[in-house]
């Protein structure tokens, strides 16, 4: 092992930047030979083979550094982590609920990511309580079964049931700079069990707003930041959403198109049958995100205010103002 250390230091220290070449042989051996890590008492410098590999190869992720070290020393790769049952996870069926859960688990919070950039470019800055949105830097995209698989950055939204269990996921592929959606044919796709379920922002009580698109509902949230919002992802799924037991008033956020009209009428009928007051909210333009971007937040607030129940103006919009 000591000979490996010597060879490692000589070869890698030669490749390293000048400030890395002073990493000591003793410190390098400390990791490889499992002895206590040492620091040069005269200079205070310290380090090990992994530090040299990281600097000389320009690697950032520890996994990449460790893989490079194993290759150099001809060490075997570790076995994949077993599941609690002792077996490796089998591949999840494409488009399944399990695949959706794994995709969401592999994604990261949106703070500081392209998702945040994308939403801000659409005028959406109120992002508290958006834990059901995540970012995946290289999300698979396949135009059709005969095309090669591509990877694009994506906003990944968890679709959940009324108890908060993930039943599906929705992907919005983004341009590499986050300025807009990706320049691909199908910019959005959903997977998993969607019927009756939705993406959820906030905890619904007696009042909730439900609509189609994620950006549409987040736009409404700019002026009603404390009202629970539920994007159902399509007009058909909006008409089929399940109601929480606590719900007494439902705002139905419609898009200005025939599908939006049909979803509104169906949802009004279902809500009234369950003793829930249903109030449609209509945008001035195509949807509330278009209102926000084209008309501005003050016009959006004024347009929404006159459509709310008076008690909800005081409860939700006064707080926002």
C-alpha positions as MATLAB code, in Angstrom:
seq = 'XXXXXXXXXXXXXXXXXXXXXXXXXXXXXXXXXXXXXXXXXXXXXXXXXXXXXXXXXXXXXXXXXXXXXXXXXXXXXXXXXXXXXXXXXXXXXXXXXXXXXXXXXXXXXXXXXXXXXXXXXXXXXXXXXXXXXXXXXXXXXXXXXXXXXXXXXXXXXXXXXXXXXXXXXXXXXXXXXXXXXXXXXXXXXXXXXXXXXXXXXXXXXXXXXXXXXXXXXXXXXXXXXXXXXXXXXXXXXXXXXXXXXXXXXXXXXXXXXXXXXXXXXXXXXXXXXXXXXXXXXXXXXXXXXXXXXXXXXXXXXXXXXXXXXXXXXXXXXXXXX';
ca = [
       0.000    0.000    0.000;
       2.870    2.352    0.735;
       4.217    1.850   -2.803;
       0.775    2.823   -4.133;
       0.909    5.963   -2.013;
       4.334    6.918   -3.356;
       3.259    6.363   -6.948;
       0.025    8.236   -6.376;
       1.773   11.276   -4.930;
       4.441   11.361   -7.661;
       2.024   11.005  -10.553;
      -0.862   13.118   -9.309;
       1.188   15.831   -7.621;
       2.971   16.347  -10.954;
      -0.425   16.984  -12.622;
      -1.769   19.224   -9.873;
      -1.785   22.982   -9.714;
       1.190   24.581   -7.899;
      -0.775   25.214   -4.703;
      -1.678   21.509   -4.559;
       1.839   20.103   -5.030;
       2.772   20.708   -1.394;
       0.332   18.084   -0.123;
       2.505   15.819    1.999;
       3.271   12.138    1.491;
       2.458   11.398    5.145;
      -0.960   12.956    4.850;
      -1.637   11.027    1.643;
      -0.768    7.719    3.309;
      -3.066    8.567    6.194;
      -6.184    7.883    4.115;
      -4.898    4.959    2.079;
      -3.169    3.163    4.958;
      -5.862    3.917    7.567;
      -3.529    5.784    9.925;
      -4.350    8.969   11.762;
      -4.508   12.053    9.492;
      -1.384   14.194    9.836;
      -0.773   17.927    9.448;
       2.650   19.411    8.673;
       3.629   21.154   11.937;
       5.959   23.570   10.138;
       3.576   24.810    7.451;
       0.120   23.738    8.602;
      -0.459   22.114    5.202;
      -2.384   18.893    5.024;
      -4.236   16.753    2.542;
      -4.527   13.295    1.073;
      -4.783   11.434   -2.211;
      -8.407   12.410   -2.605;
      -7.474   16.093   -2.340;
      -4.849   15.637   -5.059;
      -7.268   13.810   -7.349;
      -9.960   16.416   -6.804;
      -7.611   19.280   -7.679;
      -5.677   17.654  -10.516;
      -8.727   16.263  -12.297;
     -10.985   19.252  -11.656;
     -13.666   17.149   -9.947;
     -16.301   18.564   -7.588;
     -18.539   15.677   -6.564;
     -17.096   13.312   -3.944;
     -18.482   10.275   -5.772;
     -16.471   11.211   -8.883;
     -13.327   11.702   -6.796;
     -13.792    8.344   -5.053;
     -14.431    6.569   -8.362;
     -11.221    8.037   -9.816;
      -9.250    6.881   -6.755;
     -10.658    3.337   -7.007;
      -9.748    3.163  -10.695;
      -6.196    4.376   -9.980;
      -5.663    1.810   -7.236;
      -7.519   -0.968   -9.102;
      -9.996   -1.314   -6.235;
     -13.447   -2.861   -6.794;
     -16.493   -0.626   -7.000;
     -18.878   -0.866   -4.025;
     -22.046   -2.858   -4.451;
     -25.266   -0.820   -4.795;
     -27.030   -0.109   -1.525;
     -29.595   -2.839   -0.869;
     -33.161   -2.102    0.022;
     -34.339   -2.896    3.585;
     -35.432   -6.295    2.295;
     -31.845   -6.982    1.211;
     -32.551   -6.784   -2.526;
     -31.818   -4.034   -5.040;
     -34.811   -2.100   -6.335;
     -36.087   -3.375   -9.683;
     -36.749   -0.813  -12.422;
     -40.080    0.948  -11.960;
     -42.553    0.590  -14.851;
     -42.429    3.645  -17.100;
     -45.116    6.168  -16.239;
     -46.104    4.402  -13.015;
     -46.754    5.881   -9.594;
     -43.520    4.313   -8.343;
     -41.575    5.909  -11.202;
     -43.131    9.255  -10.296;
     -42.122    8.868   -6.639;
     -38.549    7.984   -7.573;
     -38.287   10.943   -9.956;
     -39.477   13.345   -7.264;
     -37.095   11.824   -4.721;
     -34.158   12.293   -7.110;
     -35.006   15.962   -7.650;
     -33.925   18.895   -5.470;
     -35.631   21.926   -3.868;
     -36.166   24.803   -6.282;
     -34.372   27.546   -4.344;
     -31.528   28.939   -6.430;
     -32.291   26.643   -9.388;
     -33.523   27.136  -12.956;
     -37.077   26.518  -11.728;
     -36.894   29.662   -9.617;
     -35.442   31.542  -12.610;
     -38.195   30.259  -14.893;
     -40.988   31.223  -12.490;
     -39.543   34.678  -11.850;
     -39.379   35.232  -15.605;
     -43.116   34.625  -15.598;
     -43.680   37.196  -12.853;
     -44.014   34.614  -10.058;
     -42.020   35.562   -6.961;
     -44.197   34.363   -4.047;
     -42.759   30.868   -3.609;
     -43.320   29.965    0.049;
     -45.042   26.638    0.603;
     -44.017   25.237   -2.780;
     -42.340   22.100   -1.453;
     -44.263   20.032   -4.006;
     -42.159   21.651   -6.724;
     -38.614   20.435   -7.358;
     -35.838   20.734   -9.921;
     -34.168   17.987  -11.916;
     -31.133   19.110  -13.945;
     -31.201   16.221  -16.455;
     -34.730   14.876  -16.733;
     -35.318   12.301  -19.471;
     -37.397   13.379  -22.462;
     -38.350   11.131  -25.361;
     -40.465   12.662  -28.154;
     -41.799    9.258  -29.223;
     -40.924    5.572  -29.026;
     -38.783    5.760  -32.154;
     -36.678    8.752  -31.046;
     -33.551    8.742  -28.875;
     -33.862    9.836  -25.267;
     -32.808   13.419  -24.526;
     -32.161   15.171  -21.217;
     -33.381   18.657  -20.315;
     -33.680   20.612  -17.054;
     -37.173   20.218  -15.638;
     -39.591   21.496  -13.038;
     -40.975   18.393  -11.334;
     -44.265   18.687   -9.439;
     -45.569   16.053   -7.043;
     -49.199   15.039   -7.560;
     -50.681   13.975   -4.231;
     -53.894   12.611   -2.790;
     -55.822   14.267    0.036;
     -53.520   12.634    2.604;
     -50.378   13.990    0.952;
     -49.215   10.689   -0.570;
     -47.499   11.062   -3.944;
     -49.551    9.397   -6.676;
     -47.925   10.967   -9.722;
     -45.572   13.619  -11.052;
     -45.708   16.361  -13.644;
     -42.685   17.496  -15.645;
     -42.196   20.872  -17.312;
     -38.983   20.814  -19.347;
     -37.051   24.079  -19.295;
     -34.573   25.907  -21.495;
     -30.968   25.509  -20.253;
     -30.917   29.120  -18.998;
     -34.358   28.952  -17.374;
     -35.672   31.769  -19.559;
     -38.639   29.752  -20.833;
     -39.798   26.206  -21.484;
     -37.508   23.932  -23.464;
     -37.693   24.189  -27.278;
     -39.241   20.737  -27.705;
     -42.534   19.493  -29.117;
     -44.124   18.350  -25.851;
     -43.040   20.681  -23.064;
     -45.144   19.085  -20.315;
     -45.949   15.498  -19.397;
     -47.599   13.823  -16.417;
     -47.108   10.313  -15.069;
     -48.678    8.125  -12.416;
     -52.208    8.092  -10.979;
     -53.718   11.547  -11.575;
     -57.481   11.069  -11.436;
     -58.930   13.010   -8.500;
     -55.492   14.155   -7.352;
     -53.515   17.365   -7.878;
     -50.427   19.396   -7.102;
     -51.033   21.204   -3.798;
     -49.778   24.524   -2.422;
     -50.806   25.272    1.151;
     -53.117   23.388    3.479;
     -56.799   23.665    2.543;
     -59.265   24.597    5.222;
     -62.756   25.899    4.528;
     -61.591   27.804    1.431;
     -59.529   26.614   -1.541;
     -58.875   27.585   -5.159;
     -58.504   24.988   -7.912;
     -57.443   25.445  -11.516;
     -55.564   23.836  -14.380;
     -51.953   24.975  -14.725;
     -49.178   25.311  -12.166;
     -48.144   28.748  -13.455;
     -51.781   29.898  -13.497;
     -52.324   28.999   -9.853;
     -48.979   30.403   -8.720;
     -49.919   33.664  -10.475;
     -53.164   33.877   -8.496;
     -51.101   33.161   -5.392;
     -49.212   36.429   -5.980;
     -52.306   38.300   -4.779;
     -53.760   35.588   -2.492;
     -50.598   34.153   -0.898;
     -52.332   32.450    2.041;
     -55.122   30.730    0.169;
     -54.589   27.034   -0.577;
     -54.123   26.469   -4.317;
     -54.612   23.230   -6.262;
     -53.408   22.899   -9.873;
     -55.112   19.845  -11.382;
     -52.892   20.032  -14.539;
     -55.676   19.792  -17.132;
     -59.329   20.699  -17.628;
     -60.404   17.045  -17.465;
     -58.559   16.439  -14.195;
     -59.845   19.724  -12.748;
     -63.409   18.496  -13.236;
     -62.571   15.318  -11.288;
     -60.636   16.639   -8.256;
     -61.570   15.235   -4.859;
     -62.754   17.646   -2.165;
     -61.247   17.809    1.350;
     -63.761   17.168    4.118;
     -63.169   20.668    5.529;
     -63.964   22.500    2.283;
     -66.918   24.902    2.330;
     -66.061   27.322   -0.494;
     -64.264   26.455   -3.727;
     -62.912   29.043   -6.151;
     -62.759   27.534   -9.618;
     -59.983   29.186  -11.602;
     -60.914   28.808  -15.253;
     -58.931   29.385  -18.417;
     -60.648   31.355  -21.171;
     -61.319   28.470  -23.553;
     -64.101   25.906  -24.157;
     -62.333   23.230  -22.109;
     -62.119   25.637  -19.178;
     -65.842   26.358  -19.445;
     -66.666   22.652  -19.401;
     -64.453   21.974  -16.385;
     -66.021   24.903  -14.518;
     -69.591   23.756  -15.150;
     -68.840   20.166  -14.129;
     -67.016   21.215  -10.981;
     -69.734   23.665   -9.944;
     -72.303   20.881  -10.215;
     -70.197   18.431   -8.173;
     -69.366   21.000   -5.495;
     -72.974   22.105   -5.047;
     -74.064   18.477   -4.741;
     -71.623   18.151   -1.803;
     -72.874   21.329   -0.131;
     -69.804   23.359   -1.185;
     -70.213   26.888   -2.490;
     -68.505   27.185   -5.889;
     -67.367   30.570   -7.234;
     -65.682   30.850  -10.652;
     -62.673   33.168  -11.005;
     -62.110   34.373  -14.568;
     -59.010   36.094  -16.006;
     -59.190   39.188  -18.179;
     -56.997   37.538  -20.831;
     -56.255   33.867  -21.534;
     -55.267   32.877  -17.980;
     -54.074   34.515  -14.772;
     -50.390   34.204  -15.696;
     -51.070   36.161  -18.855;
     -52.907   38.755  -16.746;
     -49.912   38.986  -14.407;
     -47.308   39.326  -17.165;
     -49.241   41.603  -19.516;
     -51.457   43.693  -17.243;
     -49.346   43.680  -14.058;
     -49.952   42.648  -10.477;
     -52.126   45.657   -9.566;
     -54.545   44.924  -12.401;
     -54.541   41.238  -11.452;
     -55.348   42.112   -7.845;
     -58.171   44.448   -8.871;
     -59.654   41.890  -11.249;
     -59.618   39.121   -8.650;
     -60.872   41.300   -5.787;
     -64.294   41.970   -7.327;
     -64.863   38.225   -7.834;
     -64.147   37.118   -4.240;
     -66.653   36.704   -1.442;
     -66.397   39.834    0.787;
     -65.159   37.876    3.804;
     -62.360   36.368    1.710;
     -61.248   39.795    0.517;
     -60.724   40.750    4.152;
     -59.145   37.418    5.076;
     -56.819   36.777    2.149;
     -56.375   39.902    0.024;
     -56.032   42.419    2.879;
     -53.158   40.344    4.247;
     -51.556   40.291    0.807;
     -51.831   44.064    0.428;
];
